[in-house]
Amino acid sequence: VLRKSLQRGIALSTGSFLVYEGHKLISGLAEVHASFKVEEVIEQADYLYGSGETEKLYRLLVQHKNSDDAELLWRLARASRDLAQLSSTSAEEKRQLAYEALECAKKALEKNESNFAAHKWYGICLSDVGDFEGIKTKIGNAIVIKEHFQRAVELNPKDATTIHLIGIWCYSFAEMPWYQRKIAATLFATPPTSTFQEYAACSHLKLFSCLCTADPNFYSKNLLYLGKTYLKLNNKKMALLWLSKAKEYPAHTEEDKQVQKEALELLNSI
């Protein structure tokens, strides 16, 4: 009887061990599959982004809005914002998408504070939300926005887009009208300031970065802002150079078309 009990105990223990090990194996395979699936979604998302398939990209990524992966979340933030920029998107949808984008970027930062793209898109989306909350909020968020852009550059010094965004930040404050400067003075002990020279330096750094990394997708808006900056500096020769480049830039997006239109108007005014 004792021998039979021992044999049955050993059999049960062996069975339990096999079930446990089988569960571990299945769990491990599930984790690998989940990891592979995330990479697959990111690869598909990047393809759609590069193809300009904004709506398809959003539909793909919005399915993963509850993901814990920062790479998926910042891409969803970008897709939400890009969808909001389309002329076919209604005013109410633009507002909804702007806040949705900000929430996704914020969640991406919470999941991975060391992700440079999460910082970049949080800054962009925070700026967008300011358009719906008024000039006081927009100016109040200015320092936070620049801090996130600077952190993004620290994490990835070769990201030309973020350097361009810092340049836009500089330009915006250099061009700020007196009443907005008054608001800034009430919000900050030391109000943020900038100059067109500072913007030009930022933009040239961006140009240098693009050349060094052989980036073929040169940003049309940066060309436009360089031209506008040189106009402010009364350097017509350099203004003509960069505005001409902006006008001749191939229009792949609605933004590119707007850049071409504004560049042409400025060239005709010189």
N, C-alpha and C positions, 0 to 999 in steps of 0.2 A: 504493500500500500504506500509506504514511504517512498519507495523507488518511483512508483507511478506518479505520485504528487510532485516529486522533484522534476521528473521528465516533463510533466505538464507545465510546471512553472517556467522551466527553461524554454519550452516551446512558446509560451505566452510572451516571455521577455524578448525572445528572438523576433517574434511577430511585431511586438511594439517597436522594437528598434528599427525593423525594416520599414514600418509605417512612418516612423519619425524621419528616417533618412530619406524616404521617398518624398515626404512633405518638404524637406529642405531642398531636395533637388528640383521639385516643381516650383517652389518659391523662387529659387535662384534663376530658373529658366524664365519665370514671369518677370523678374527684375531685368534680366538681360533684354527680354522682348520689349518691355516698357522703355528701356533706354534706347533701343534700336528704333522704336516708334517715334520718339522725340526727335532723334536725329533725322529720321525720314521726313517728318513734318517740317523741320527747319530747312532741309534741302529743298523740299517742294515749295515752301514759302519764299525762299530766296530766288528760286527760278521765276515764280509769279511776279515778285517785286521787280526783278530785272526785266521782265517782259511787259511791265506796265499794266498788269492785270489787277487793278486795285480792288474791284468788287469781289473777284474770285479769291484774292488773297485774304480779304477780310472774312469772307464766309469760311475759309479754311481755318483761320486762326481763332475766330470767335468761339469755335467749338472747344477751345482749350483755355478759356478765360479763367477757369478755376485751377489751372496748372500751378505747380510749385517751381517750375523751371523759368529762371530769369530770362533766358534766351528767347523762349516763346513769348513771354509777357511783354518784353520791350518791343518785339516785332508786332505784337497785337496793338500796342500803343501807337506805333508808327502807322500801321494799316488803318486804324480808326481815324487818325489825323488826316491821312491821305484821302480817305473816303469823304471826310468833312470838307476837304478843299475842292472837291469836284463841283462844277457849276450845276450839275443835275441834283445835287443834294439840297434839300429844303433848309430854310433858316432854323427851324426847330430841330431838325436832324443834325445840323452842324453843331448846335449847342450841346445836344445829347452826346454826340460823338466826341466832342472836345473834353467833356467831363469823364467820359468812359476811358479815353486815352490817358488822361492824367491818373486815373485810378490804377490802370494797368501798369503805367510807368512807376508809380509809387510802390506797387506790389512787387515789381521786378527789383527795385532797390532794397526792399525789405528782405527778399530772398537772397540777394547777392549784392552787398554794398560795394564790392570790388569790380563790378561789371561797368565798364566805361560807357557802353551804349545806354544802360539804364539811367545813368546820370545825365547823359546828353538828352535823351528823350523826356526825362522828367523836367529838365529846364525848358525845353521847347513847349511841352504840354502845359506847364505852369504859366508860361507867357501867353499861350492861346486862351486859357481860361480867363486871364486878365481882361481880354477883349469883351467878355460878357459881364464882368463885375465892376467895370469902371476904371478910370484913369488912376484913382487913388490906390486901388488894389494893385493895379499893374505896376505902378512905381514902387509900391511897398514890397512887391515880390522881386524887384530888380536885383537886389544884392544876392538873394537866395539863388536866383537863376544863374547869375554869373559864377557863383561859387560852384554850382553843379557843372557848368561848362569847364571851369578850370580844373575841377577834379577829374573830369572825363579826359582832359588833355594830359594830366599827370599819369593817368592809368594807360593812356594810349597816345603818346606824343605824335604819332604819325597820322592821326585821324584829321585829315584836312577839313572835313565838314565842321568839326567842333571849333577849330581855329577860326573858320569863317564866321561861325555864330558869335564868337567873342568879338569879332570885328563888327558885326551887325549891332551888337550891344553897345560898343563904343560909339558907333555912328549915331545910334538912336539918342544917346545922351548928349552927344555933341550938337545935335540938331534940335534938342528939346526947347520948345518955346518958353517964354518967361513965366507964364502962369503954371506950367508943369514944374518948372524949377522951384516955384514958390511952394507947391505941394510937397516936392521932395524935401525942401528945407524944413517943413513941419514934421516929416516922418523920420528923418535921420539927423542925428547929432552932427554928422559930417556927411552931407549929401553926396551921392555918387556923381562924379564929373568925368568928362572925357573930351578929347579933341579930335579933329579930323586927321591930324598927323598920327595920332595913336591908332585910328582905324586903318589908315594907309599902311602902317607898320604891320598890323595884324593880317591884313589882306595879302601883303607881299610875302609874309611868312607862310600863308596858306598856299600861295602860288609856288613857293619854293618847295613846300611839302609835297604838292602834287607832282612837281617835276621829279623830285627825288624818288618818289614811289611809282613813277610812270603811270599815274592815274589817268586813264583815257576819258573818264567821265567828268570832265572839268565842269564846274558849276557855273551856269550862265549868270546867276544873280550876283555872284562875286565880281564878275567882270563889270556888271552894271554899277555896282556900288563903288568900285574903284574909279570908274568914270565920274560918278557923282561927287566923290570925294575930291578928285582933282579939280572939278569945277568950283567947289567950295574954296579950294586953295588958289583959285585963279590961275591954274596951270592948264591952259587950253590944249597945249600940245599933247600932254599925257591924257587929258580927258578925251580928246578925239581918238586916241589910240585904243583906250579901253572900251569906250562906247561903241566904236566900230566893231570891236571883237564881240561885244554883247549882241549887237544887231545881226552879225553874221553867224552867230552860234546856231547850230541846227536845232529846230524846235521839236523836241520829243514830247513835251508835256504842256499843259495849259499855262503853267508858270513860265516856261521858256517863251511862249508866245507873248505873254504880258511883258516879259523882259525885252523882247525884240521891239515891241510897240513903244515902250517907254524910252528905250535907247534911241530909237529913230526920232522921237519927239524932241529929245534933248539935243541930238545932233543938228536937227533943223533949227534949234533955237540959238545955236552958237554962231 
